[in-house]
């Protein structure tokens, strides 16, 4: 996608052929900084500290982390060490495990002398596959937006509500929830996006708004608790969110607060869609509400906020009383009954096991391994 008119992916291989470049998302929206990842430890730290974030991008970063490990040492022990280091970085997003399992399967079948080259090639394939999948999501989801646009007056925008960031910054390129928005916009449709700020890390306010602005898409940042009011007053045509894991029964795990948006949408007859790449489906989890592990993150994400002062300095300030305890649940699970449809690269599906199984039988086989 575009940054000041120049095409960027969120992660890439540098011209030296082995160092990994990535946009440091912790610095956005006030600074555009490119990080250099040269070791598996650096890749793991990038995932853990949310230099990179978003389920598909976490998977791609982990794949490149395995490649960096193989460049340093390509023994069986090195494969196991890199796998364990990377799998421990984030517990909720299933794409992490999927990418690492893909890498390990390729590498274990090869002699050590062939592993580094094969690792870089497979990591590149995973990245390209992510882009292809997201373009498929764009096509399937854009049709939903275009159907609403056809019922509007000429020039009247389709109002889409998002939560968290499921844009190109959360993937290698295009995004999941934003991919239909970008494609519909590029096709000439009037689009306006209500961007949830998404506390506590403000991925909507800092990342989604930043990338929509660079792409030219009209948008308005709102406090997280505003969505229900907008829906009550007919100001939201549909909601599209991303996901970090989808259970076999269609339950959807996404950034904390997604469940509340789904409840508001259901109460106001607003279509609530979830955009997901197929590696996000986890058929080993039968019921998302009871079985998906919910990451609990550091208290400082809630207690502290970072921003730019009037004189241009980047400062972090504390916003809660000293001594007050903090709970920071990173995700919640939206039951399948609240999901209008799952936007995948193979079409818009009902949120249930039968629809997911019919569309992605290979994911069932992968879960059984």
N, C-alpha and C positions, 0 to 999 in steps of 0.2 A: 504494500500500500504506500501512500505518499506521506513524506515529511518535507514540508517546504517545497513541494513539487517534485521531489526526488524519490524514486522507488526504494523502499527498504523492506526486508524481511525482519522478523524479530530475532532470528538466529541464523548464522551462516558460517561457512568456512572461509578463513582469511586467505589472501593470495599466497601465503607461504605453504598452503596445502595441508596444514595440520592444526594450527591454532584456531579456536572457535571464537567468533565475535558474536556479541549479543547486546541488545539495548538494555541498559540498566534501568529497570522500571521503578526502582526506588527513588530515582532522581526526578522523575516526571511529576508534574508537567512543567516545572520551572527550569530544568536543565536537561539537555539531550546529551547523554553520556554513553559511549560505547565501551563495554567491558571486554577484556581479553581473557579467555579461559584456556589455560595451558596445561592443566593437570586434572585428574579425576577428582582430586580434593576440591579444586576450584569450581568444578561443575556441581559437585554436591553442595558446596557452600552457596552457590548461586541459586539452587533450588530451595535450600533451607531458609535462606534470608529473603527470599522473594525478589531477588534481582531479576529472575524470571519467574512467572507464575501463569496459571491457567493450565488445565489438565493436558491439552495436546502439546503445548510448549514444554511442559515439564517432561513429557515422554521424549520429545526430540532432544532436549538437553541431556537427559539421562543416557540416551543412545550415543550422543557425542562424548559424554563422559566415559563410557565404556571404550570408545575409540581412543581417547586420550590415555586411558589406562593401558591399552594394548600397545600403544606406541612406546610407553615407558618400559613395559615388561609384559610378555605375552604368555606366561605360564598358566596352567590350570589354576594354581593358587591365586594368581593375579585376577583371573576372571571372577573367582569366588569372592575375593576381597572387594573388588570394584562393585559387584552386584550387591553385597551386603551394605557397603557404604552408601550407595545411591538409593536402595530401596528404603532405607531408614529415614530419608530426608523429609517425606511428607506421607501421612498415612491414608488420606482420603481418596485422592485422585487415582483411579484405576489405570489410567494411561501410563503411569510410571511403571507399574509392574508389567503391563503389556509390552512396553518397549524393551524393558530389561530382559524379559523372557525371550523376546524375538532375538535380541543381541546374543544372549547366552547360547541359544540353540544353534545359531550360525557359527559362533566361535568354537564351541566345544567339538564340532565336527571337523575342525581343521587343525593341521599341525601348527605349532607356534609361529613358524616362519611366515605363514600366510594370514595370520590373524589381524594384524594391524590394518593392512590394506582392506581386508574384508569388513572390518569393523567400520571404517570410514565410509565404505560403499553402502553398507546396510543403514548406517545413520543417515546418509544422504537420501536413501530410498524412503526411509520413514518420514523425513521432512517433505519430500515431494509427494508422498502418499497423503500426508496431512493437507497439503494445498489442494490436491485433486478432490479429496473428500469435502473440503470446505466449499469448493466451487460447486459441487453437487448439492450441498446444503443451500447454497445461494440460489440455485435455479429452482429448487423445490419450494423454498420459502418465499422467494420473490413472487411466485404465482399467488400466494395468499395475500400479499400486499397489493398486488395488481387487481385482484378481485374486489378488494375494498375500494381501491382507487376508482374502479369503474362505476361505483355507486355514488361517488362524490361529484360535486360541482367542479367544472374545469378550474384547475389551479388550487383547489382546496386540498390541503395536505392530509396524508394518512398519518395519524398520531400513534406512534409506537412507544411503549414503555419498556425500558430495560432495567436490569438489576445486576450489580457488579460489573465486571468487564469480561465479556466474551467476544472481544474484538480481535483484530489481527495481532494485537499485543499478547493475547492469550494463546495464540496458535503460531504456526510458522508464517502464515499469511492469510488474509481474508477474514478470519474469525469464524465463529459459529453463529451466535445470535445476531451479530452485525452483518454477516455475509448477505442475507436476503435484503437488508437495508441498503447496503452499498450497491448491490446489483440493480435493485429497483430505482435507486437514485441515478445510477449511471444510464439507465434506460429512459430517463427523463421524467420520472414520476415525482410529484411533490411529496416530500417526506419531512416529518418533524418528529424528533425523538425526545421523550421525557427521560432524562438520565438520573436515576437514583444515585445519590452521593455514595451510598453503600459503606456505612460505618462498620467496623472501626478503621479500616485502611483506606477508605475513600477511593476504591478502584474506579467507581463510576465518575466521580467528580474530577479525579486526577488523570485517568487513563482513557475512559470511553469518550469523555468530552474532548480530550486532547486530540484523539484520532479522528473523531467526527469533524472537528473543526478543520483539521488539515485536509480532510476529504471534501469539505464544503457542504456537509449535511447540516441542515438547521436543527438545533437542539436547545434544550433548556434543562439546566441542572436543578433538581428538586431535593429537598430533604427526604430521607427515607420514609417518613410517615405521611407523605403527601399523596402517594399513589391512590389510596382508597378514596380520598376526596375527589380527585380528578375523575376516577371511574364513576362515582356517583353522579357527576355532572356531565357525563357523556363526552369527556375530553380525551379518552383513550380508546382507540379502535381495536387494538390488540396488544398483548404483552408477549415479548419474546425474550427468553433467558437462555443461558447456557447450563451446563451441568458438568460435574466432576465424576459422577458415577450414576448409572441407571441400573436398577435392579431388574431381575428377570420378570417381575410382575408389573414393571412400568413405573415404580416409584423413582423419584428423581432427587438426587442429592446435589445441592448447589449452595452458593454463598448464603450465610445466615441472613434471614429476612425474606428469602424467596417464598417460603411457605405462607407468610402473611400476605404477600402480594397475590398468591394463588387463591387464598381465601377471599380477598377483596374482589378479585376478578370473577370468581364463581358467584359471589353474592350480587354482582352487577351485570352478569351475562356478558362479560368481556372475554373473548377468546384468549386462552393462556397456552402459549406454545413453548416447547423446549427444543432447542437446536442442539443436536449431538452428533459427533462423529462415531462411527461404529465401534472403534476401540474403547469407547466409554461404556459400552454395554457389558455388564458383569453377570453372566448367567449363573455364576457360583453363589450369588446372593439372591435368595428367593424373595425376601421381604426387606425393602430398603429401610423402613422405619425402625425395625428392630435389629437389623444386622449390619448396616453400614457403619463403620467406625467414624466418629465425629472428632475431628482434630480440635484440641484445645490449645490455643496459642498464648503467647506471653501477655502479661497484664499491661505492658507498656504500650501495646497497640491501642488500648482503650484509654489509658491514663494520659498519654502524650499525643500531641499533634504537631506536625511540621508544616511550615508554610513560609511564604515570602513576605517580609516586612515592607512597609511603605518605602523604605530607603534601599530596597533590593536585597537585603540579607536573608539567607535561609536560616530560620531559627526553629527549634523544637521547644514547646512549652508544655507544662503539665496543666491539665484541665479538671482534675478531680482532687478532693481533699486528701491530704496525707493520711495514711492509715486506713483508708477505706478499702475493703477487699474487692477484687475484680474477678469476674468470670468472663472468659473470652472464647465462646464456642464459635469455631470458624465456619460451620456449615449447618444446614438443617435439611430435612427430607420432606418433600412435597408428595403426598400420596397420589397414586395414579388417577384416582377418581377426580382430582382437581385439574388434570392435564387435558387440554382440548386435543392436542396432537403432538407427536414427536417428529420434528423436522430432521430427517436423515438424508444421506446422499442417495438413498434408494426410494425416496418418497416420504410423504407425510403419513405417519403410522398412528394407529390407536395405541394408547399407553397400556398394553397388556402383553402377556407372555406369548399368546398365539401370534400376534402381529409381529413382535420382535423375532420370534423363532422362524417365522416364514420368510422374513426379509433377510435375516442374518444367521443362517444355520451354521456357518463356520465359527461363529462366536460360541455356540453351544459346544462344539467340538473342542474349542480352545479351553473352555471352562472345565471340561472333563479331564484334561491332561494333568 
